[in-house]
Amino acid sequence: MWLGNEHMRPSVWVLGDSVQTWWENLDRTPSTARRGLRSIIILVCWEVWTERNARIFERKECAPMHLLHKIKEEADLWAMAGAKHISNLLLRV
């Protein structure tokens, strides 16, 4: 909902038996948004991974809404650094 992109809503995803199948189904996304969506997915996975590491190794955790805020901030930073496909998605919001 944050990106305002219908292809990111789980209710429209094609159910698959693996992450690979889900990732391949993203190819049905219009080409103008496909790269941006993939970048956002990688960014979200990275932030969730770093949160997981903080919880396990540093015994620190943040609330889900704080994690979402971190993801949004990081997407803005990626866009400012030149990630044009993310920039295009953020401009639509």
Secondary structure by P-SEA (a helix, b strand, c coil): ccccccccccccccccccaaaaaaaccccccccaaaaaaaaaaaaaaaaaaaaaaccccccccaaaaaaaaaaaaaaaaaacaaaaaaaaaac
